[in-house]
């Protein structure tokens, strides 16, 4: 071999002479190593003698060294100039030359990727500082890569990130890559959805849909673009709480992922080098489609279906995580667990839900970024668990903590709605309750566009009016909830509204109308299945049948009520006896450290015991 890995080179490079044949490198090797050694000496001096270091490296180039030496020298010069000077133009010129030369040399990925990484940092910095300045004409594929690579540095600055994606989309259009243009525009659409800039999202998604349908190329790439597009559409509908309206899009998405699974990755290679980017591996896309299906099933109240798809997705994730440590897989896992935890709480499996909350804590312990993104959701789940075990003070503390940690409008509205239910149950928090209800008034300037959350706000108003004995007002609010929930198949809200209306009619002595509400509520709650609504409905049916003199039906309803009570009580005792139950007192800092319990496989919370 040539010089091998003989010497550490200037400026981060780990960039030694390379591995070309000795016959080519031999005549150059002695003076190259001498100049390289001098340059490294000047760079590592205290303070660094950058000008002399640069002179030594520049002295290599006039001697016309072999391509490998030339590429490394340009990389070293670019690195030194980038890290130690403010001469960005010269740094960029050397890095672009290093990348272009390395493109022509087989098995030279270290220089190619190092140059590309530095270029992406430099390009991103230029766009942030002077966004109207056109980029250099060097290797166009890095004009595409640098926005993708650097978006993580802008994740808290979505406006700049959108600008950056716009630059990439425009360059893709100029070089005739409609596929990569669609990737950029879809990514921009995703950020605009996060920012709730819906007026900008709609025309952008319309344009993306046209580009995706018209683009003719690699079948897998076309279908992956379609998956990206449909995922954005589905999540947009779900964010808006429109569970019925989303069904056609969701069906298309599920068909699309089935099509991808039948295609082979190497069927057709793109002819345009600009089309070599890929959004997600198809295995990851498969998990993502499961995930949005779970989100839909949860909102619609199809909890058994949500459980089925969660199990499939988690099984797939476990297989993928054995081979792939991509952070997105942990994000998928946390979001899946967040949804299935809510399902468990509704179906009366509090102990299992608590153990899964603990599992989310463990995942967040492994990743500060994951915890930062999901801390508010974690405290919200603990608040919901606290309600289910009747620990109202802890529920209030958890929801208050979650409100402090979130800036997400829909999550904020969800938390406030549940906190209002806590104050209603406590019965002595009128001032706080009035303040909350003013902030989520569904009749006037509701803070979010979610159909589902607005319907829930009407339900909370109805519940409050019921507890205050204002039955006509309660009926008005609940009928509004029913109208909205029926329009979008929000089954759980429908069941809750029906049973509460049934309770109101029972209190008013209208037993026939009460029965007309409670029977369908019971049927719907059994279908979900919602244990709390079943418990409530069975108690009402028992009392209704007693009042009407139907002894047999009253006995049957009483037996159902007793069975539901026993199931919920047993689950309540099991959950509260778990070491993880101590999580309800955690309201500050990172998730508590967990360790293996001595008397069994359950985990314990050392910092809280």
C-alpha positions in Angstrom: 0.0 0.0 0.0 0.9 3.7 -0.2 1.7 5.4 3.1 -1.2 3.8 5.0 -2.4 5.6 8.1 1.0 7.1 8.8 0.2 10.4 10.5 -2.6 12.5 12.0 -3.3 15.4 9.6 -4.3 19.0 10.2 -7.8 20.1 11.0 -9.9 17.1 12.3 -9.2 15.1 9.3 -7.8 11.8 10.5 -6.7 12.4 6.9 -3.6 10.4 6.1 -2.1 10.0 2.6 -4.5 7.2 1.7 -4.2 3.7 0.1 -3.2 4.1 -3.5 -0.3 2.1 -5.0 3.2 2.8 -3.8 4.4 3.2 -7.3 2.2 6.2 -7.8 2.7 7.8 -4.4 6.4 7.0 -3.9 7.9 10.1 -5.6 5.6 12.4 -3.7 5.5 10.7 -0.3 8.6 12.2 1.4 7.9 15.8 0.7 4.2 15.3 1.3 4.7 13.8 4.7 7.2 16.6 5.5 4.8 19.3 4.6 2.0 17.5 6.4 4.1 17.2 9.6 5.0 20.9 9.5 1.3 21.8 9.0 0.3 19.7 11.9 3.0 21.2 14.1 1.8 24.7 13.3 -1.9 23.8 13.8 -1.3 22.2 17.2 1.0 25.0 18.5 -0.3 27.1 21.4 -1.7 29.3 20.1 -2.2 27.7 16.7 -0.2 29.2 13.8 -3.0 29.0 11.3 -1.4 31.1 8.6 1.8 28.9 8.5 -0.3 25.7 8.6 -2.2 26.9 5.6 1.0 27.8 3.7 2.4 24.3 4.3 -0.8 22.7 2.9 -1.0 25.1 0.0 2.6 24.1 -0.9 1.4 20.6 -1.7 -1.0 21.6 -4.5 1.4 23.2 -7.1 3.4 19.9 -7.3 0.4 18.1 -8.9 0.2 15.2 -6.4 -2.0 12.1 -7.1 -5.7 12.5 -6.9 -6.0 11.0 -3.4 -3.3 13.3 -2.0 -4.9 16.3 -3.7 -8.4 15.5 -2.4 -7.1 15.1 1.2 -5.1 18.3 1.0 -8.1 20.3 -0.1 -10.1 18.7 2.7 -7.4 19.6 5.2 -7.2 23.2 3.9 -11.0 23.5 4.0 -11.2 22.1 7.5 -8.5 24.4 8.9 -10.0 27.5 7.2 -13.5 26.6 8.3 -12.6 26.0 12.0 -9.9 28.5 12.5 -10.7 31.5 10.2 -13.6 33.5 9.0 -12.7 32.9 5.4 -15.8 30.9 4.5 -15.5 31.3 0.7 -12.0 29.8 0.6 -13.0 27.0 3.0 -16.0 26.2 0.8 -13.9 26.2 -2.4 -11.4 23.7 -1.0 -14.1 21.5 0.5 -16.0 21.4 -2.8 -12.9 20.5 -4.7 -12.1 17.7 -2.1 -15.6 16.4 -2.6 -15.6 16.6 -6.4 -12.2 14.8 -6.7 -13.2 12.1 -4.2 -16.3 11.4 -6.3 -14.0 10.1 -9.0 -12.0 7.8 -6.7 -13.4 4.4 -5.7 -13.4 3.4 -2.0 -12.6 6.9 -0.9 -15.7 7.4 1.3 -13.8 8.9 4.4 -12.7 12.0 2.5 -16.0 12.2 0.5 -18.2 12.1 3.6 -15.9 14.3 5.8 -16.0 17.0 3.0 -19.7 16.6 2.6 -20.4 16.9 6.3 -18.3 20.1 6.6 -19.9 21.5 3.4 -23.4 20.9 4.8 -22.5 22.8 8.0 -21.1 25.6 6.0 -24.0 25.8 3.5 -26.5 25.8 6.3 -24.7 28.6 8.1 -24.7 30.6 4.9 -28.4 30.2 4.3 -29.2 31.3 7.9 -26.9 34.3 7.7 -27.7 35.4 4.1 -30.7 33.4 2.9 -31.0 35.3 -0.4 -27.4 34.5 -1.4 -27.3 31.8 -4.2 -25.3 28.7 -3.4 -22.2 27.6 -5.2 -22.6 25.4 -8.3 -20.5 22.5 -6.9 -21.9 19.0 -6.8 -25.6 19.5 -6.8 -26.5 16.5 -4.6 -25.0 18.3 -1.6 -27.4 21.1 -2.2 -30.1 18.6 -1.5 -28.3 16.9 1.4 -27.3 19.9 3.5 -30.9 20.9 4.4 -31.8 17.3 5.3 -28.6 16.9 7.4 -28.9 20.2 9.1 -32.6 20.4 9.9 -31.9 19.0 13.4 -30.0 22.1 14.2 -33.1 24.2 13.4 -35.7 22.0 15.1 -36.6 24.8 17.5 -36.6 27.4 14.6 -39.2 26.0 12.2 -39.3 29.3 10.2 -35.6 28.9 9.3 -36.1 25.2 8.7 -39.0 25.9 6.2 -36.8 28.5 4.4 -34.0 25.9 4.2 -36.4 23.3 2.7 -37.6 25.9 0.2 -34.0 26.4 -1.0 -33.7 22.7 -1.6 -37.0 22.4 -3.4 -36.1 25.3 -5.7 -32.7 23.8 -6.6 -34.3 20.5 -7.2 -36.7 22.2 -9.7 -33.8 23.9 -11.4 -32.0 20.6 -12.0 -35.1 18.8 -13.1 -35.5 16.5 -10.1 -39.3 16.4 -9.4 -38.8 13.4 -7.1 -36.4 15.3 -4.8 -38.5 18.5 -5.1 -41.5 16.6 -3.8 -39.4 15.3 -0.9 -38.5 18.9 0.1 -42.0 20.2 -0.3 -43.5 17.3 1.7 -40.9 18.0 4.4 -41.9 21.6 4.4 -45.5 20.7 4.6 -44.8 18.6 7.6 -43.2 21.5 9.4 -46.0 23.9 8.4 -48.5 21.4 9.9 -46.4 21.4 13.1 -46.7 25.2 13.1 -50.5 25.0 12.4 -50.0 27.3 9.3 -53.0 25.6 7.6 -53.5 28.3 5.0 -50.0 27.6 3.7 -50.3 23.8 4.1 -53.4 23.3 1.8 -52.0 24.7 -1.4 -48.6 23.1 -0.7 -50.2 19.6 -0.2 -52.2 20.1 -3.4 -49.1 20.8 -5.3 -47.3 17.8 -3.8 -50.2 15.6 -4.7 -49.9 16.7 -8.4 -46.1 16.2 -8.4 -46.4 12.7 -6.9 -49.1 11.5 -9.3 -47.3 12.9 -12.4 -43.8 11.7 -11.5 -42.8 8.6 -13.4 -39.8 6.7 -12.0 -38.7 4.0 -9.6 -42.0 2.3 -8.4 -40.7 2.1 -4.8 -39.8 5.8 -4.7 -43.1 6.8 -6.2 -45.0 4.7 -3.6 -42.8 6.1 -0.8 -43.7 9.6 -1.9 -47.3 8.7 -1.9 -46.9 7.2 1.7 -45.3 10.5 2.8 -48.1 12.5 1.2 -50.9 10.3 2.7 -49.3 10.3 6.1 -49.4 14.1 6.2 -53.0 14.1 5.0 -54.0 11.5 7.6 -52.3 13.2 10.5 -53.8 16.5 9.4 -57.3 15.0 9.6 -56.5 13.3 13.0 -55.1 16.6 14.4 -58.4 18.2 13.4 -60.3 15.4 15.2 -62.0 14.3 11.9 -62.0 10.6 12.4 -64.7 9.7 9.9 -63.4 12.1 7.1 -59.9 10.6 7.3 -61.1 7.0 6.4 -60.6 7.2 2.6 -57.1 8.6 3.0 -56.2 6.0 5.6 -57.5 3.2 3.3 -55.3 4.5 0.5 -52.3 4.7 2.8 -52.8 1.1 3.9 -53.1 -0.1 0.3 -50.0 1.9 -0.6 -47.8 0.2 2.1 -49.1 -3.2 0.9 -48.0 -2.3 -2.6 -44.5 -1.3 -1.4 -44.1 -4.6 0.5 -44.4 -6.5 -2.8 -41.8 -4.4 -4.6 -38.0 -5.2 -4.6 -35.6 -2.4 -3.7 -33.5 -3.0 -6.8 -36.3 -3.2 -9.4 -35.3 0.1 -11.1 -32.4 2.3 -10.3 -33.0 6.1 -10.8 -31.4 7.5 -13.9 -31.1 11.0 -12.4 -28.4 11.1 -9.6 -30.6 13.8 -7.9 -33.2 11.1 -7.3 -31.0 8.9 -5.1 -32.5 10.2 -1.9 -34.9 8.1 0.1 -37.5 9.3 2.7 -37.6 6.2 5.0 -36.8 2.6 4.6 -39.9 0.6 3.8 -39.7 -1.3 7.1 -39.9 2.0 8.9 -42.8 3.2 6.7 -44.6 0.0 7.6 -44.4 0.8 11.4 -45.4 4.4 10.6 -48.6 3.2 8.9 -49.4 1.0 11.8 -48.9 4.0 14.1 -51.3 6.3 12.3 -53.8 3.4 12.2 -53.5 3.1 15.9 -54.0 6.9 16.3 -57.2 6.6 14.2 -58.5 3.6 16.1 -57.9 5.3 19.4 -59.7 8.5 18.5 -62.6 6.6 16.9 -63.0 4.3 19.9 -62.1 1.1 18.2 -59.9 0.0 21.0 -59.5 -3.7 20.2 -58.4 -2.7 16.7 -55.9 -0.2 18.3 -54.6 -3.1 20.4 -54.2 -5.4 17.4 -52.2 -2.9 15.4 -50.1 -1.8 18.4 -49.0 -5.4 19.0 -48.0 -5.8 15.3 -46.1 -2.5 15.3 -44.3 -3.2 18.5 -43.3 -6.7 17.3 -41.9 -5.1 14.1 -40.1 -2.5 16.1 -38.4 -5.1 18.3 -37.1 -6.8 15.2 -35.8 -3.6 13.7 -34.2 -2.4 16.9 -32.0 -5.5 16.9 -30.4 -4.3 13.7 -31.0 -0.6 13.7 -30.4 2.0 16.5 -32.1 4.8 14.6 -33.7 7.3 17.1 -36.9 7.4 15.0 -37.7 3.8 16.1 -37.7 4.9 19.8 -39.9 7.8 18.9 -42.3 5.4 17.2 -42.3 3.1 20.2 -43.0 5.9 22.6 -45.9 7.3 20.5 -47.4 3.8 20.2 -47.1 3.2 24.0 -48.7 6.6 24.7 -51.8 5.6 22.7 -52.1 2.1 24.0 -51.8 3.4 27.6 -54.9 5.5 27.0 -56.6 2.4 25.6 -55.7 0.4 28.7 -57.1 3.1 31.0 -60.4 3.1 29.1 -60.8 -0.7 29.0 -60.0 -1.1 32.8 -56.4 -2.3 32.6 -54.8 0.3 34.9 -52.0 -2.0 36.2 -50.9 -2.8 32.6 -51.1 0.9 31.7 -49.0 1.9 34.7 -46.3 -0.6 33.7 -46.3 0.8 30.1 -46.0 4.3 31.5 -42.9 3.0 33.4 -41.7 1.6 30.1 -42.0 5.1 28.5 -40.0 6.5 31.4 -37.2 4.0 30.7 -37.1 4.9 27.0 -36.9 8.6 27.9 -34.1 7.9 30.4 -32.0 6.6 27.5 -32.5 9.8 25.4 -32.7 13.4 26.7 -34.1 14.5 23.4 -36.9 11.9 23.6 -37.7 13.0 27.1 -37.7 16.7 26.0 -40.2 15.9 23.2 -42.5 13.7 25.3 -42.3 14.9 28.9 -45.6 16.8 28.7 -47.3 13.7 27.3 -45.8 11.5 30.0 -47.2 13.7 32.8 -50.5 13.8 31.0 -50.7 10.0 31.0 -49.9 10.0 34.7 -52.7 12.5 35.2 -55.1 10.2 33.4 -54.0 7.3 35.5 -54.4 9.3 38.7 -58.0 10.0 37.7 -58.6 6.3 37.0 -57.5 5.4 40.6 -59.2 8.5 42.1 -56.1 10.3 43.2 -57.4 13.8 42.3 -54.7 15.8 44.0 -52.0 13.9 42.1 -54.0 14.2 38.9 -54.1 18.0 39.3 -50.3 18.1 40.0 -49.6 16.0 36.9 -51.8 18.0 34.6 -50.3 21.3 35.9 -46.8 20.0 35.3 -47.8 18.9 31.8 -49.3 22.4 31.0 -46.0 23.9 32.1 -44.0 21.7 29.8 -46.1 22.0 26.6 -46.4 24.6 23.8 -48.5 22.3 21.6 -52.0 23.8 21.3 -54.0 20.6 20.9 -52.2 18.9 23.8 -52.8 22.0 25.9 -56.5 21.9 25.2 -56.6 18.1 25.9 -54.9 18.7 29.3 -57.1 21.6 30.3 -60.3 19.6 29.4 -59.1 16.8 31.7 -58.0 19.1 34.5 -61.5 20.7 34.3 -63.0 17.2 34.9 -60.8 16.9 38.0 -62.1 20.2 39.4 -65.7 19.1 38.7 -65.2 15.9 40.6 -63.6 17.6 43.5 -66.6 19.9 43.8 -64.9 22.8 45.6 -62.7 24.4 43.0 -65.2 26.8 41.4 -62.9 29.7 40.8 -60.2 27.6 39.1 -62.9 25.7 37.1 -64.6 28.9 35.8 -61.2 30.1 34.7 -60.4 26.9 32.8 -63.9 26.7 31.2 -63.5 30.3 29.9 -60.3 29.2 28.1 -61.9 26.2 26.4 -65.3 27.8 25.6 -66.6 25.8 22.5 -69.2 28.5 21.8 -66.7 31.4 21.5 -63.2 31.4 20.0 -62.2 27.8 20.8 -58.4 27.8 20.9 -57.8 24.9 18.5 -59.3 23.6 15.3 -59.8 20.0 16.5 -63.4 18.8 16.0 -62.9 16.1 18.6 -61.6 18.5 21.3 -64.3 21.0 20.7 -66.9 18.2 21.1 -65.2 17.1 24.4 -65.3 20.8 25.6 -69.1 20.7 25.1 -69.2 17.4 27.1 -67.3 19.0 30.0 -69.7 21.9 30.0 -72.6 19.5 30.1 -71.0 17.5 33.0 -70.4 20.7 35.0 -74.0 21.9 34.4 -75.3 18.5 35.5 -73.4 18.6 38.7 -74.8 22.1 39.3 -78.4 20.9 38.7 -78.8 23.1 35.6 -80.3 20.2 33.6 -81.7 22.1 30.6 -78.3 23.7 30.0 -76.6 20.4 30.4 -78.9 18.8 27.8 -78.1 21.6 25.3 -74.3 21.0 25.7 -74.6 17.2 25.5 -76.8 17.3 22.4 -74.2 19.5 20.8 -71.6 16.9 21.8 -73.8 14.1 20.3 -74.2 16.0 17.0 -70.5 16.5 16.7 -69.4 13.0 17.8 -72.0 11.3 15.5 -70.7 13.4 12.6 -67.2 12.0 12.9 -67.8 8.6 14.6 -66.3 9.6 17.9 -67.8 6.5 19.6 -66.5 7.1 23.2 -67.8 10.7 23.3 -71.1 9.4 22.0 -71.3 6.7 24.7 -70.4 9.2 27.5 -72.9 11.8 26.3 -75.7 9.2 26.0 -75.2 7.8 29.5 -75.0 11.3 31.0 -78.2 12.4 29.2 -79.8 9.1 30.4 -78.8 10.1 34.0 -80.3 13.6 33.6 -83.6 12.1 32.3 -83.6 9.6 35.2 -83.2 12.4 37.7 -86.0 14.4 36.0 -88.3 11.3 36.3 -88.5 10.7 32.5 -87.7 7.0 32.7 -88.7 6.1 29.1 -86.3 8.8 27.6 -83.6 7.7 30.1 -83.9 4.1 28.9 -83.7 5.3 25.3 -80.3 6.9 26.1 -78.8 4.3 28.5 -79.4 1.2 26.4 -77.5 2.4 23.3 -74.8 3.9 25.6 -74.4 0.4 27.1 -74.3 -1.3 23.7 -71.7 1.2 22.4 -69.6 1.0 25.6 -69.5 -2.8 25.3 -68.4 -2.5 21.8 -65.5 -0.2 22.6 -65.2 -1.6 25.4 -65.3 1.2 28.0 -65.4 -0.1 31.5 -66.3 3.1 33.2 -69.3 3.8 30.9 -70.4 0.2 31.3 -70.2 0.5 35.1 -72.2 3.7 35.0 -74.8 2.4 32.4 -75.4 -0.8 34.4 -76.0 1.1 37.6 -78.5 3.3 35.8 -80.2 0.3 34.1 -80.5 -1.3 37.5 -82.2 1.8 39.1 -84.4 2.4 36.0 -85.7 -1.2 36.0 -86.3 -1.0 39.7 -88.3 2.2 39.3 -90.3 0.7 36.5 -91.0 -2.6 38.5 -89.0 -4.8 36.1 -87.5 -7.1 38.8 -85.8 -9.5 36.4 -84.1 -6.8 34.3 -83.1 -5.0 37.5 -81.5 -8.1 38.8 -79.6 -8.7 35.6 -78.4 -5.2 35.5 -77.4 -5.4 39.1 -75.4 -8.5 38.4 -73.6 -6.8 35.5 -72.9 -3.8 37.7 -71.4 -6.1 40.4 -69.2 -7.9 37.8 -67.8 -4.6 36.4 -67.3 -3.3 40.0 -65.3 -6.4 40.9 -63.1 -6.2 37.8 -62.4 -2.5 38.3 -61.7 -2.9 42.0 -59.3 -5.9 41.5 -57.5 -3.9 38.8 -57.4 -0.8 41.1 -55.8 -2.8 44.0 -53.3 -4.4 41.7 -52.2 -1.1 40.1 -51.9 0.8 43.5 -49.8 -2.1 44.9 -47.2 -1.8 42.1 -43.9 0.0 42.9 -44.6 2.1 39.8 -47.6 3.6 41.4 -45.2 6.0 43.2 -44.7 7.7 39.8 -47.8 9.7 40.6 -45.7 11.9 42.9 -43.1 12.7 40.3 -43.6 16.2 39.0 -40.1 17.6 38.4 -36.9 16.8 36.5 -36.1 13.7 34.5 -37.9 10.3 35.0 -37.0 8.6 38.2 -34.3 5.9 38.2 -35.7 2.4 38.2 -34.3 -0.9 39.4 -35.4 -4.5 39.5 -37.7 -5.4 42.4 -36.4 -8.1 44.7 -39.6 -10.1 44.9 -40.5 -10.3 41.3 -40.0 -9.0 37.8 -41.7 -5.7 38.3 -39.6 -2.5 38.4 -39.3 -0.3 41.4 -38.8 3.5 41.6 -35.8 4.0 43.9 -35.9 7.7 44.0 -39.5 7.8 45.0 -39.7 5.1 47.7 
